[in-house]
């Protein structure tokens, strides 16, 4: 899939809310809460215009029973997709609009994602560094897979700074 970065869009928050309401009607009582994370959740950052949604659930094993329903609604079922304990659903095919990351409550990846989001929201200069790096990579790589791999080390280092910040609060 081709890398496409877009300027921050005020509509992304509403797209998150709308999808959260829709997903509540599917997953029902399994849902504990939803979180908007990733670059579309941080004001001022360019992003691939795909809403990253975290769906925190009571029992991740029960989420697999919704695969047929999600498939019938047009979501790609990606399973763990490289992160143990996650269930990933992708909406929109080649023109993706949402990634739904389901985690069981207390999964350590929940905290990692939310601390990183909150760090970028708190420190605009760090968000700007991240934004500039992403723009450089988008000029260098056409494919999202290459782009994401090239971003990995930078993000990991920034996540470590975010964790130090969080522990110091």
DSSP file (Angstrom, degrees, kcal/mol; ACC not computed):
  #  RESIDUE AA STRUCTURE BP1 BP2  ACC     N-H-->O    O-->H-N    N-H-->O    O-->H-N    TCO  KAPPA ALPHA  PHI   PSI    X-CA   Y-CA   Z-CA
    1    1 A X              0   0    0      0, 0.0   143,-3.3     0, 0.0   144,-0.3   0.000 360.0 360.0 360.0 140.0    0.0    0.0    0.0
    2    2 A X  B     -A  143   0A   0    141,-0.2     2,-0.3    92,-0.1   141,-0.2  -0.458 360.0-114.0 -74.7 138.3    1.3    3.5   -0.9
    3    3 A X        +     0   0    0    139,-3.3     2,-0.4    -2,-0.2    -1,-0.1  -0.560  38.4 176.2 -69.7 128.2    2.4    5.8    1.9
    4    4 A X        -     0   0    0     -2,-0.3    45,-0.6     2,-0.0     2,-0.4  -0.914   9.5-167.3-138.2 111.2    0.1    8.8    2.0
    5    5 A X  E     -B   48   0B   0     -2,-0.4     2,-0.3    43,-0.2    43,-0.2  -0.812   8.0-168.0 -97.7 137.7    0.6   11.4    4.8
    6    6 A X  E     -B   47   0B   0     41,-3.0    41,-2.3    -2,-0.4     3,-0.1  -0.900  27.8-101.7-121.8 151.4   -2.1   14.0    5.4
    7    7 A X        -     0   0    0     -2,-0.3    39,-0.1    39,-0.2    38,-0.1  -0.316  61.8 -74.5 -61.8 155.2   -2.2   17.2    7.4
    8    8 A X        -     0   0    0     36,-0.1     2,-0.5     1,-0.1    -1,-0.2  -0.253  53.0-153.6 -53.7 138.2   -3.9   16.9   10.7
    9    9 A X    >   -     0   0    0     31,-0.1     3,-1.9    -3,-0.1     4,-0.4  -0.975  17.5-148.5-124.8 122.9   -7.7   16.8   10.2
   10   10 A X  T >> S+     0   0    0     -2,-0.5     3,-0.7     1,-0.3     4,-0.6   0.759  97.0  67.2 -58.7 -25.0  -10.2   17.9   12.9
   11   11 A X  H 3> S+     0   0    0      1,-0.2     4,-2.5     2,-0.2    -1,-0.3   0.659  78.8  81.0 -71.5 -15.8  -12.6   15.3   11.5
   12   12 A X  H <> S+     0   0    0     -3,-1.9     4,-2.2     1,-0.2    -1,-0.2   0.886  88.7  53.1 -60.9 -38.7  -10.4   12.4   12.7
   13   13 A X  H <> S+     0   0    0     -3,-0.7     4,-2.3    -4,-0.4    -1,-0.2   0.903 111.1  46.5 -62.5 -40.0  -11.7   12.7   16.3
   14   14 A X  H  X S+     0   0    0     -4,-0.6     4,-3.0     2,-0.2     5,-0.2   0.877 108.8  54.7 -70.3 -36.7  -15.3   12.5   15.0
   15   15 A X  H  X S+     0   0    0     -4,-2.5     4,-2.1     2,-0.2    -2,-0.2   0.895 109.2  49.4 -61.2 -39.2  -14.4    9.5   12.8
   16   16 A X  H  X S+     0   0    0     -4,-2.2     4,-2.5    -5,-0.2    -2,-0.2   0.950 112.2  47.1 -61.9 -50.1  -13.0    7.8   15.9
   17   17 A X  H  X S+     0   0    0     -4,-2.3     4,-2.3     1,-0.2    -2,-0.2   0.914 111.9  50.2 -59.8 -44.5  -16.2    8.6   17.9
   18   18 A X  H  X S+     0   0    0     -4,-3.0     4,-2.0     1,-0.2    -1,-0.2   0.920 112.9  45.7 -61.9 -44.0  -18.5    7.4   15.1
   19   19 A X  H  X S+     0   0    0     -4,-2.1     4,-3.0    -5,-0.2    -1,-0.2   0.882 109.7  55.1 -68.3 -37.2  -16.6    4.1   14.7
   20   20 A X  H  X S+     0   0    0     -4,-2.5     4,-2.0     2,-0.2    -1,-0.2   0.921 108.5  48.8 -60.5 -43.6  -16.5    3.5   18.5
   21   21 A X  H  X S+     0   0    0     -4,-2.3     4,-1.1     1,-0.2    -1,-0.2   0.918 112.9  47.9 -61.6 -43.3  -20.3    3.9   18.6
   22   22 A X  H >X S+     0   0    0     -4,-2.0     4,-0.6     1,-0.2     3,-0.6   0.927 110.9  50.0 -63.5 -45.5  -20.6    1.4   15.7
   23   23 A X  H >X S+     0   0    0     -4,-3.0     4,-3.0     1,-0.3     3,-0.8   0.817 102.1  61.9 -66.7 -30.1  -18.3   -1.1   17.3
   24   24 A X  H 3X S+     0   0    0     -4,-2.0     4,-1.7     1,-0.3    -1,-0.3   0.869 100.2  55.5 -60.7 -34.7  -20.1   -1.0   20.6
   25   25 A X  H << S+     0   0    0     -4,-1.1    -1,-0.3    -3,-0.6    -2,-0.2   0.717 115.5  38.6 -71.9 -18.4  -23.2   -2.3   18.7
   26   26 A X  H << S+     0   0    0     -3,-0.8    -2,-0.2    -4,-0.6    -1,-0.1   0.897 125.2  31.7 -92.6 -54.9  -21.1   -5.3   17.6
   27   27 A X  H >< S+     0   0    0     -4,-3.0     3,-1.9     1,-0.2    -3,-0.2   0.686  84.5 172.1 -83.6 -19.0  -18.9   -6.2   20.5
   28   28 A X  G ><  +     0   0    0     -4,-1.7     3,-1.6    -5,-0.5    -1,-0.2  -0.181  65.6   7.5  53.8-126.1  -21.4   -5.1   23.2
   29   29 A X  G 3  S+     0   0    0      1,-0.3    -1,-0.3    28,-0.0    29,-0.1   0.564 116.0  76.1 -71.6  -8.9  -20.6   -6.0   26.8
   30   30 A X  G <  S+     0   0    0     -3,-1.9    28,-2.1    -6,-0.1     2,-0.3   0.760  78.8  92.2 -69.9 -22.7  -17.1   -7.3   25.8
   31   31 A X  E <   +C   57   0C   0     -3,-1.6    26,-0.2    26,-0.2     3,-0.1  -0.539  43.1 172.8 -78.0 132.5  -16.0   -3.6   25.5
   32   32 A X  E     -     0   0C   0     24,-3.3     2,-0.3     1,-0.4    25,-0.2   0.791  68.0 -40.1 -95.9 -50.9  -14.4   -1.9   28.5
   33   33 A X  E     -C   56   0C   0     23,-1.3    23,-2.7     2,-0.0    -1,-0.4  -0.981  48.9-121.7-167.6 166.7  -13.5    1.3   26.6
   34   34 A X  E     -C   55   0C   0     -2,-0.3     2,-0.4    21,-0.2    21,-0.2  -0.891  19.7-166.8-114.9 147.4  -12.0    2.8   23.4
   35   35 A X  E     -C   54   0C   0     19,-2.1    19,-3.4    -2,-0.3     2,-0.6  -0.999  16.4-139.8-133.0 138.4   -9.0    5.0   23.0
   36   36 A X  E     +C   53   0C   0     -2,-0.4     2,-0.2    17,-0.2    17,-0.2  -0.865  40.2 155.7 -92.4 124.6   -7.9    7.0   20.0
   37   37 A X  E     +C   52   0C   0     15,-2.2    15,-0.7    -2,-0.6     3,-0.3  -0.762  22.0  61.5-139.3-174.6   -4.1    6.7   19.6
   38   38 A X  S >  S-     0   0    0     75,-0.3     3,-1.9    -2,-0.2     4,-0.2  -0.190 103.5 -47.5  79.1-179.5   -1.5    7.0   16.9
   39   39 A X  G >  S+     0   0    0      1,-0.3     3,-1.6     2,-0.2     6,-0.3   0.768 130.9  65.1 -63.4 -28.5   -0.7   10.1   14.9
   40   40 A X  G 3  S+     0   0    0     -3,-0.3    -1,-0.3    10,-0.3    -2,-0.1   0.639  99.7  56.0 -70.0  -9.6   -4.3   10.9   14.0
   41   41 A X  G <  S+     0   0    0     -3,-1.9     2,-0.6     1,-0.1    -1,-0.3   0.420  93.0  79.2 -98.2   0.3   -4.9   11.5   17.8
   42   42 A X  S X  S-     0   0    0     -3,-1.6     3,-1.8    -4,-0.2    -1,-0.1  -0.926  83.3-125.4-117.4 111.7   -2.1   14.1   18.1
   43   43 A X  T 3  S+     0   0    0     -2,-0.6     3,-0.1     1,-0.2    -2,-0.1  -0.229  90.7  17.5 -54.7 132.2   -3.0   17.6   16.9
   44   44 A X  T 3  S+     0   0    0      1,-0.3     2,-0.4    -4,-0.1    -1,-0.2   0.263  93.4 117.6  93.1 -11.8   -0.6   19.1   14.4
   45   45 A X    <   -     0   0    0     -3,-1.8    -1,-0.3    -6,-0.3     2,-0.1  -0.736  63.8-126.4 -93.1 135.6    1.1   15.8   13.3
   46   46 A X        +     0   0    0     -2,-0.4     2,-0.3   -39,-0.1   -39,-0.2  -0.494  39.7 177.4 -70.1 149.8    0.8   14.6    9.7
   47   47 A X  E     -B    6   0B   0    -41,-2.3   -41,-3.0    -2,-0.1     2,-0.4  -0.989  44.0 -95.8-150.7 155.1   -0.5   11.1    9.5
   48   48 A X  E     -B    5   0B   0     -2,-0.3     2,-3.3   -43,-0.2   -43,-0.2  -0.677  56.8-114.2 -63.8 130.0   -1.5    8.3    7.3
   49   49 A X  S    S+     0   0    0    -45,-0.6     2,-0.5    -2,-0.4    -1,-0.1  -0.214  80.4 117.8 -75.7  58.6   -5.2    9.1    7.3
   50   50 A X        -     0   0    0     -2,-3.3     2,-0.5    48,-0.0   -10,-0.3  -0.990  64.4-130.5-125.3 120.8   -6.1    5.9    9.1
   51   51 A X  E     - d   0  98C   0     46,-3.1    48,-2.9    -2,-0.5     2,-0.7  -0.597  15.3-149.2 -76.6 118.6   -7.7    6.1   12.6
   52   52 A X  E     -Cd  37  99C   0    -15,-0.7   -15,-2.2    -2,-0.5     2,-0.4  -0.812  20.4-174.4 -88.2 119.2   -5.9    3.9   15.1
   53   53 A X  E     -Cd  36 100C   0     46,-3.0    48,-3.4    -2,-0.7     2,-0.5  -0.944  16.5-150.3-117.2 133.2   -8.5    2.8   17.7
   54   54 A X  E     -Cd  35 101C   0    -19,-3.4   -19,-2.1    -2,-0.4     2,-0.7  -0.908   8.2-165.2-101.2 129.0   -7.7    0.8   20.8
   55   55 A X  E     -Cd  34 102C   0     46,-2.9    48,-2.1    -2,-0.5     2,-0.6  -0.927   7.0-158.3-114.4 103.7  -10.6   -1.4   21.9
   56   56 A X  E     -Cd  33 103C   0    -23,-2.7   -24,-3.3    -2,-0.7   -23,-1.3  -0.743  20.0-175.8 -88.6 124.0   -9.9   -2.6   25.4
   57   57 A X  E     -Cd  31 104C   0     46,-2.8    48,-2.6    -2,-0.6     3,-0.2  -0.750  36.5-125.2-123.0 163.4  -11.9   -5.7   26.1
   58   58 A X  S    S+     0   0    0    -28,-2.1     2,-0.4     1,-0.3    -1,-0.1   0.913 100.7  14.8 -71.1 -44.8  -12.6   -8.1   29.0
   59   59 A X    >>  -     0   0    0    -29,-0.2     3,-1.1     1,-0.1     4,-0.7  -0.923  59.2-162.3-141.1 108.0  -11.5  -11.3   27.3
   60   60 A X  H >> S+     0   0    0     -2,-0.4     3,-0.9     1,-0.3     4,-0.7   0.819  90.8  64.6 -61.9 -30.9   -9.4  -11.3   24.1
   61   61 A X  H >4 S+     0   0    0      1,-0.3     3,-0.6     2,-0.2     4,-0.3   0.831  97.3  55.4 -61.4 -32.5  -10.3  -14.9   23.4
   62   62 A X  H X4 S+     0   0    0     -3,-1.1     3,-1.0     1,-0.2    -1,-0.3   0.736  92.7  71.1 -73.1 -21.6  -14.0  -13.9   22.9
   63   63 A X  H X< S+     0   0    0     -3,-0.9     3,-2.0    -4,-0.7    -1,-0.2   0.845  86.5  65.6 -65.2 -32.6  -13.1  -11.4   20.3
   64   64 A X  G X< S+     0   0    0     -4,-0.7     3,-1.6    -3,-0.6     4,-0.3   0.794  89.1  67.1 -59.6 -27.3  -12.2  -14.2   17.8
   65   65 A X  G <  S+     0   0    0     -3,-1.0    -1,-0.3    -4,-0.3     4,-0.3   0.618  94.9  58.3 -70.3 -10.1  -15.9  -15.2   17.8
   66   66 A X  G <> S+     0   0    0     -3,-2.0     4,-2.8    -4,-0.2    -1,-0.3   0.408  75.5  99.9 -95.7   0.8  -16.7  -11.9   16.1
   67   67 A X  H <> S+     0   0    0     -3,-1.6     4,-2.7     1,-0.2     5,-0.2   0.897  81.6  48.2 -57.5 -44.8  -14.5  -12.6   13.1
   68   68 A X  H  > S+     0   0    0     -4,-0.3     4,-2.3    -3,-0.2    -1,-0.2   0.917 113.6  47.6 -63.3 -42.5  -17.3  -13.7   10.8
   69   69 A X  H  > S+     0   0    0     -4,-0.3     4,-1.1     2,-0.2    -2,-0.2   0.932 113.5  47.4 -63.0 -46.4  -19.4  -10.7   11.7
   70   70 A X  H  <>S+     0   0    0     -4,-2.8     5,-2.4     1,-0.2     3,-0.4   0.904 111.5  51.2 -63.4 -40.9  -16.5   -8.3   11.2
   71   71 A X  H ><5S+     0   0    0     -4,-2.7     3,-1.8    -5,-0.2    -1,-0.2   0.912 107.0  53.3 -61.1 -43.3  -15.6   -9.9    7.9
   72   72 A X  H 3<5S+     0   0    0     -4,-2.3    -1,-0.2     1,-0.3    -2,-0.2   0.740 106.3  54.6 -65.4 -21.6  -19.3   -9.5    6.7
   73   73 A X  T 3<5S-     0   0    0     -4,-1.1    -1,-0.3    -3,-0.4    -2,-0.2   0.373 127.4 -98.1 -92.8   3.1  -19.1   -5.8    7.6
   74   74 A X  T < 5S+     0   0    0     -3,-1.8    18,-0.7     1,-0.3     2,-0.3   0.589  76.6 137.9  95.9  11.2  -16.0   -5.4    5.4
   75   75 A X  E   < -E   91   0C   0     -5,-2.4     2,-0.4    16,-0.2    -1,-0.3  -0.714  52.0-127.8 -89.4 140.6  -13.2   -5.5    7.9
   76   76 A X  E     -E   90   0C   0     14,-3.4    14,-2.1    -2,-0.3     2,-0.7  -0.710  20.0-137.1 -79.7 137.3  -10.0   -7.5    7.2
   77   77 A X  E     +E   89   0C   0     -2,-0.4    12,-0.2    12,-0.2   -10,-0.0  -0.878  31.4 167.4 -99.2 110.9   -9.2   -9.9   10.0
   78   78 A X  E >   -     0   0C   0     10,-2.7     3,-0.9    -2,-0.7    11,-0.2   0.438  24.6-154.9-107.6  -1.2   -5.5   -9.7   10.7
   79   79 A X  E 3   -E   88   0C   0      9,-0.6     9,-2.6     1,-0.2    -1,-0.3  -0.331  67.1 -20.2  64.2-141.4   -5.3  -11.6   14.0
   80   80 A X  T >  S-     0   0    0      7,-0.2     3,-1.6     2,-0.1    -1,-0.2   0.816  75.1-162.4 -72.6 -29.8   -2.3  -10.7   16.2
   81   81 A X  T <  S-     0   0    0     -3,-0.9    -2,-0.1     1,-0.3     6,-0.1   0.884  73.4 -39.8  45.0  52.2   -0.4   -9.2   13.3
   82   82 A X  T 3  S+     0   0    0      1,-0.1     2,-0.5     4,-0.1    -1,-0.3   0.375 123.1  93.4  88.5  -4.0    3.0   -9.4   15.1
   83   83 A X  S X  S-     0   0    0     -3,-1.6     3,-2.0     3,-0.1    -1,-0.1  -0.927  74.6-129.9-124.6 107.7    1.8   -8.3   18.6
   84   84 A X  T 3  S+     0   0    0     -2,-0.5     3,-0.1     1,-0.3     0, 0.0  -0.251  91.9  19.9 -55.7 135.2    0.9  -11.2   21.0
   85   85 A X  T 3  S+     0   0    0      1,-0.3    19,-0.6    18,-0.1     2,-0.3   0.398 100.2 112.5  87.5  -3.4   -2.4  -10.8   22.6
   86   86 A X  E <   - F   0 103C   0     -3,-2.0     2,-0.4    17,-0.1    -1,-0.3  -0.711  50.3-158.0 -98.7 152.7   -3.8   -8.3   20.0
   87   87 A X  E     - F   0 102C   0     15,-1.7    15,-3.3    -2,-0.3     2,-0.5  -0.991  16.4-160.4-125.1 123.1   -6.6   -8.8   17.5
   88   88 A X  E     -EF  79 101C   0     -9,-2.6   -10,-2.7    -2,-0.4    -9,-0.6  -0.891  11.1-176.2-111.2 130.3   -6.3   -6.4   14.6
   89   89 A X  E     -EF  77 100C   0     11,-2.2    11,-3.3    -2,-0.5     2,-0.4  -0.980  10.0-157.9-120.6 136.3   -9.2   -5.5   12.3
   90   90 A X  E     -EF  76  99C   0    -14,-2.1   -14,-3.4    -2,-0.4     2,-0.4  -0.955   4.1-158.7-119.3 133.1   -8.7   -3.2    9.3
   91   91 A X  E     +EF  75  98C   0      7,-2.7     6,-2.7    -2,-0.4     7,-1.2  -0.909  65.3  29.9-113.3 133.5  -11.4   -1.3    7.6
   92   92 A X  S >  S-     0   0    0    -18,-0.7     3,-1.9    -2,-0.4    -1,-0.1   0.442  80.7-132.1 109.0   0.6  -11.4    0.1    4.1
   93   93 A X  G >  S-     0   0    0    -19,-0.3     3,-0.7     1,-0.3    -2,-0.1  -0.303  85.6  -3.7  58.4-130.2   -9.2   -2.2    2.0
   94   94 A X  G 3  S+     0   0    0      1,-0.3     2,-0.3     2,-0.1    -1,-0.3   0.722 141.9  50.5 -69.4 -21.8   -6.7   -0.3   -0.1
   95   95 A X  G <  S-     0   0    0     -3,-1.9    -1,-0.3   -94,-0.0    -2,-0.1  -0.457  90.6-169.5-110.3  57.6   -8.2    3.0    1.1
   96   96 A X    <   +     0   0    0     -3,-0.7    -4,-0.3    -2,-0.3     3,-0.1  -0.086  22.2 174.6 -53.8 142.0   -8.1    2.1    4.7
   97   97 A X        +     0   0    0     -6,-2.7   -46,-3.1     1,-0.3     2,-0.3   0.633  63.2  24.4-116.8 -29.0   -9.9    4.4    7.2
   98   98 A X  E     -dF  51  91C   0     -7,-1.2    -7,-2.7   -48,-0.3     2,-0.5  -0.994  47.3-161.9-143.6 144.8   -9.5    2.5   10.5
   99   99 A X  E     -dF  52  90C   0    -48,-2.9   -46,-3.0    -2,-0.3     2,-0.7  -0.998  17.7-158.5-118.7 122.9   -7.3    0.1   12.3
  100  100 A X  E     -dF  53  89C   0    -11,-3.3   -11,-2.2    -2,-0.5     2,-0.7  -0.906   5.6-167.7-106.5 111.9   -9.0   -1.5   15.3
  101  101 A X  E     -dF  54  88C   0    -48,-3.4   -46,-2.9    -2,-0.7     2,-0.5  -0.878   6.4-161.1-101.5 109.0   -6.5   -2.9   17.8
  102  102 A X  E     +dF  55  87C   0    -15,-3.3   -15,-1.7    -2,-0.7     2,-0.4  -0.801  14.3 173.1 -94.8 129.4   -8.2   -5.1   20.4
  103  103 A X  E     -dF  56  86C   0    -48,-2.1   -46,-2.8    -2,-0.5     2,-0.2  -0.986  33.0-118.2-131.2 142.7   -6.4   -5.8   23.6
  104  104 A X  E >   -d   57   0C   0    -19,-0.6     3,-1.8    -2,-0.4   -46,-0.2  -0.582  52.3 -84.8 -74.1 143.4   -7.5   -7.5   26.8
  105  105 A X  T 3  S+     0   0    0    -48,-2.6    -1,-0.1     1,-0.3     3,-0.1  -0.140 116.3  25.7 -48.2 142.9   -7.4   -5.2   29.8
  106  106 A X  T 3  S+     0   0    0      1,-0.3     2,-0.3    -3,-0.1    -1,-0.3   0.454  79.6 146.2  76.4   5.0   -4.0   -5.1   31.5
  107  107 A X    X>  -     0   0    0     -3,-1.8     3,-1.6     1,-0.1     4,-0.7  -0.575  53.4-131.9 -66.4 132.1   -2.1   -6.0   28.3
  108  108 A X  H 3> S+     0   0    0     -2,-0.3     4,-1.7     1,-0.3    -1,-0.1   0.721 101.3  68.3 -63.2 -20.7    1.2   -4.0   28.5
  109  109 A X  H 3> S+     0   0    0      1,-0.2     4,-2.2     2,-0.2    -1,-0.3   0.770  90.0  64.4 -70.1 -23.6    0.8   -2.7   24.9
  110  110 A X  H <> S+     0   0    0     -3,-1.6     4,-2.3     2,-0.2     5,-0.2   0.974 105.8  41.9 -60.3 -54.0   -2.1   -0.6   26.1
  111  111 A X  H  X S+     0   0    0     -4,-0.7     4,-3.0     1,-0.2     5,-0.3   0.907 112.1  55.4 -61.0 -43.8    0.0    1.5   28.4
  112  112 A X  H  X S+     0   0    0     -4,-1.7     4,-1.9     1,-0.2    -1,-0.2   0.928 111.4  43.5 -56.0 -48.7    2.9    1.7   25.8
  113  113 A X  H  X S+     0   0    0     -4,-2.2     4,-2.2     1,-0.2   -75,-0.3   0.918 116.5  46.0 -65.0 -43.9    0.6    3.2   23.1
  114  114 A X  H  X S+     0   0    0     -4,-2.3     4,-2.6    -5,-0.2    -2,-0.2   0.864 110.9  51.5 -72.6 -35.7   -1.2    5.6   25.4
  115  115 A X  H  X S+     0   0    0     -4,-3.0     4,-2.5    -5,-0.2    -1,-0.2   0.930 110.8  49.4 -64.1 -44.1    2.0    6.9   27.1
  116  116 A X  H  X S+     0   0    0     -4,-1.9     4,-2.2    -5,-0.3    -2,-0.2   0.929 112.3  47.8 -60.7 -45.7    3.5    7.6   23.7
  117  117 A X  H  X S+     0   0    0     -4,-2.2     4,-2.1     1,-0.2    -2,-0.2   0.940 113.9  46.4 -58.5 -48.8    0.3    9.4   22.6
  118  118 A X  H  X S+     0   0    0     -4,-2.6     4,-1.8     1,-0.2    -1,-0.2   0.843 109.6  54.7 -67.0 -34.0    0.2   11.5   25.8
  119  119 A X  H  X S+     0   0    0     -4,-2.5     4,-2.4     2,-0.2    -1,-0.2   0.934 109.6  46.7 -62.7 -47.2    3.9   12.3   25.5
  120  120 A X  H  < S+     0   0    0     -4,-2.2     7,-0.4     1,-0.2    -2,-0.2   0.871 112.6  50.3 -65.0 -35.8    3.5   13.7   22.0
  121  121 A X  H  < S+     0   0    0     -4,-2.1    -1,-0.2    -5,-0.2     3,-0.2   0.837 114.7  44.5 -68.3 -32.3    0.4   15.7   23.1
  122  122 A X  H  < S+     0   0    0     -4,-1.8     2,-0.6     1,-0.2    -2,-0.2   0.824 116.1  45.1 -82.2 -33.8    2.4   17.1   26.1
  123  123 A X    >X  -     0   0    0     -4,-2.4     4,-2.0     1,-0.2     3,-0.9  -0.805  60.5-178.9-118.1  89.2    5.6   17.9   24.2
  124  124 A X  H 3> S+     0   0    0     -2,-0.6     4,-2.4     1,-0.3    -1,-0.2   0.801  83.3  60.3 -57.9 -30.1    4.9   19.7   20.9
  125  125 A X  H 3> S+     0   0    0      2,-0.2     4,-1.7     1,-0.2    -1,-0.3   0.866 106.7  46.1 -68.1 -33.6    8.6   19.9   20.1
  126  126 A X  H <> S+     0   0    0     -3,-0.9     4,-2.4     2,-0.2    -2,-0.2   0.885 111.0  52.6 -72.0 -39.5    8.9   16.0   20.3
  127  127 A X  H  X S+     0   0    0     -4,-2.0     4,-2.7    -7,-0.4    -2,-0.2   0.896 108.4  51.5 -60.5 -39.6    5.7   15.8   18.1
  128  128 A X  H  X S+     0   0    0     -4,-2.4     4,-2.7     2,-0.2    -1,-0.2   0.899 108.1  50.9 -65.8 -40.7    7.4   18.1   15.6
  129  129 A X  H  X S+     0   0    0     -4,-1.7     4,-2.3     2,-0.2    -2,-0.2   0.926 112.9  46.8 -59.9 -44.8   10.6   15.9   15.6
  130  130 A X  H  X S+     0   0    0     -4,-2.4     4,-2.5     1,-0.2    -2,-0.2   0.923 111.8  50.5 -63.4 -44.6    8.4   12.9   14.9
  131  131 A X  H  X S+     0   0    0     -4,-2.7     4,-2.3     1,-0.2    -2,-0.2   0.927 110.8  48.6 -59.3 -47.0    6.4   14.7   12.2
  132  132 A X  H  X S+     0   0    0     -4,-2.7     4,-2.2     1,-0.2    -1,-0.2   0.900 111.0  50.6 -62.4 -41.4    9.6   15.8   10.4
  133  133 A X  H  X S+     0   0    0     -4,-2.3     4,-2.4     1,-0.2    -1,-0.2   0.926 109.9  50.0 -62.6 -44.7   11.0   12.3   10.5
  134  134 A X  H  X S+     0   0    0     -4,-2.5     4,-2.5     1,-0.2    -1,-0.2   0.896 108.8  52.3 -61.8 -40.2    7.8   10.8    9.1
  135  135 A X  H  X S+     0   0    0     -4,-2.3     4,-1.6     2,-0.2    -1,-0.2   0.911 108.8  50.6 -62.6 -41.4    7.9   13.4    6.3
  136  136 A X  H  X S+     0   0    0     -4,-2.2     4,-1.3     1,-0.2    -2,-0.2   0.932 112.4  46.6 -60.2 -45.9   11.5   12.4    5.4
  137  137 A X  H  X S+     0   0    0     -4,-2.4     4,-3.0     1,-0.2    -2,-0.2   0.879 107.7  56.0 -65.5 -37.4   10.5    8.8    5.3
  138  138 A X  H  < S+     0   0    0     -4,-2.5    -1,-0.2     1,-0.2    -2,-0.2   0.831 108.1  48.9 -65.3 -31.0    7.4    9.4    3.2
  139  139 A X  H  < S+     0   0    0     -4,-1.6    -1,-0.2    -3,-0.2    -2,-0.2   0.801 117.0  42.9 -74.3 -28.5    9.6   11.1    0.6
  140  140 A X  H  < S+     0   0    0     -4,-1.3     2,-0.4    -5,-0.2    -2,-0.2   0.837 114.9  46.1 -86.2 -36.3   12.0    8.2    0.7
  141  141 A X     <  -     0   0    0     -4,-3.0    -1,-0.1     1,-0.1  -138,-0.1  -0.914  48.4-174.6-118.1 134.8    9.6    5.2    0.7
  142  142 A X  S    S+     0   0    0     -2,-0.4  -139,-3.3  -140,-0.1     2,-0.4   0.782  71.3  72.9 -88.7 -32.2    6.5    4.6   -1.4
  143  143 A X  B  > S-A    2   0A   0   -141,-0.2     4,-2.4     1,-0.1  -141,-0.2  -0.685  73.5-141.2 -93.4 134.6    5.4    1.5    0.3
  144  144 A X  H  > S+     0   0    0   -143,-3.3     4,-2.8    -2,-0.4     5,-0.2   0.819 101.8  58.2 -63.0 -30.9    3.9    1.5    3.8
  145  145 A X  H  > S+     0   0    0   -144,-0.3     4,-2.2     2,-0.2    -1,-0.2   0.946 110.4  41.5 -64.6 -47.0    5.7   -1.6    4.8
  146  146 A X  H  > S+     0   0    0      2,-0.2     4,-2.4     1,-0.2    -2,-0.2   0.916 115.2  52.1 -64.4 -43.3    9.1   -0.1    4.1
  147  147 A X  H  X S+     0   0    0     -4,-2.4     4,-1.3     1,-0.2    -2,-0.2   0.923 110.6  47.3 -57.4 -48.3    8.0    3.2    5.7
  148  148 A X  H  X S+     0   0    0     -4,-2.8     4,-0.9     1,-0.2    -1,-0.2   0.896 111.9  49.8 -65.1 -41.7    6.9    1.4    8.9
  149  149 A X  H >< S+     0   0    0     -4,-2.2     3,-0.7     1,-0.2     4,-0.5   0.908 110.2  50.5 -62.9 -41.6   10.1   -0.6    9.2
  150  150 A X  H 3< S+     0   0    0     -4,-2.4     4,-0.4     1,-0.2    -1,-0.2   0.770 110.2  51.3 -67.2 -25.4   12.2    2.5    8.7
  151  151 A X  H 3X S+     0   0    0     -4,-1.3     4,-2.5    -5,-0.2     5,-0.2   0.679  87.3  88.1 -81.9 -20.1   10.3    4.2   11.4
  152  152 A X  H <X S+     0   0    0     -4,-0.9     4,-2.5    -3,-0.7     5,-0.2   0.862  87.2  43.7 -55.4 -51.4   10.6    1.5   14.0
  153  153 A X  H  > S+     0   0    0     -4,-0.5     4,-2.3     1,-0.2    -1,-0.2   0.916 114.6  50.1 -64.3 -44.2   14.0    2.4   15.7
  154  154 A X  H  > S+     0   0    0     -4,-0.4     4,-2.1     1,-0.2    -1,-0.2   0.930 113.2  46.3 -59.0 -46.8   13.1    6.1   15.9
  155  155 A X  H  X S+     0   0    0     -4,-2.5     4,-2.9     1,-0.2    -2,-0.2   0.906 109.9  53.8 -64.5 -42.6    9.7    5.3   17.5
  156  156 A X  H  X S+     0   0    0     -4,-2.5     4,-1.9    -5,-0.2    -1,-0.2   0.917 110.1  47.3 -59.4 -44.0   11.2    2.8   19.9
  157  157 A X  H  X S+     0   0    0     -4,-2.3     4,-1.7     1,-0.2    -1,-0.2   0.898 113.4  47.9 -64.5 -40.5   13.7    5.5   21.1
  158  158 A X  H  X S+     0   0    0     -4,-2.1     4,-2.3     1,-0.2    -2,-0.2   0.878 108.6  54.4 -68.9 -37.2   10.9    8.1   21.5
  159  159 A X  H  X S+     0   0    0     -4,-2.9     4,-2.3     2,-0.2    -1,-0.2   0.879 105.7  53.7 -61.9 -37.2    8.8    5.6   23.3
  160  160 A X  H  X S+     0   0    0     -4,-1.9     4,-2.0     2,-0.2    -2,-0.2   0.910 109.3  47.3 -64.5 -42.0   11.6    5.0   25.8
  161  161 A X  H  X S+     0   0    0     -4,-1.7     4,-2.4     1,-0.2    -2,-0.2   0.891 111.2  52.5 -63.8 -38.8   11.8    8.8   26.4
  162  162 A X  H  X S+     0   0    0     -4,-2.3     4,-2.6     1,-0.2    -2,-0.2   0.895 108.0  50.4 -64.2 -39.7    8.0    8.8   26.9
  163  163 A X  H  X S+     0   0    0     -4,-2.3     4,-2.6     2,-0.2    -1,-0.2   0.902 109.7  50.0 -66.6 -40.8    8.2    6.0   29.4
  164  164 A X  H  X S+     0   0    0     -4,-2.0     4,-1.3     2,-0.2    -2,-0.2   0.926 112.0  49.2 -61.0 -44.7   10.9    7.9   31.4
  165  165 A X  H  X S+     0   0    0     -4,-2.4     4,-0.5     1,-0.2     3,-0.4   0.935 111.5  49.1 -57.8 -47.7    8.7   11.0   31.3
  166  166 A X  H >< S+     0   0    0     -4,-2.6     3,-1.2     1,-0.2    -2,-0.2   0.903 109.4  50.5 -62.0 -43.9    5.7    9.0   32.5
  167  167 A X  H 3< S+     0   0    0     -4,-2.6    -1,-0.2     1,-0.3    -2,-0.2   0.760 108.0  55.5 -67.1 -23.2    7.5    7.4   35.4
  168  168 A X  H 3<        0   0    0     -4,-1.3    -1,-0.3    -3,-0.4    -2,-0.2   0.535 360.0 360.0 -86.1  -6.4    8.7   10.8   36.5
  169  169 A X    <<        0   0    0     -3,-1.2    -1,-0.2    -4,-0.5    -2,-0.1   0.501 360.0 360.0 -69.6 360.0    5.2   12.3   36.7
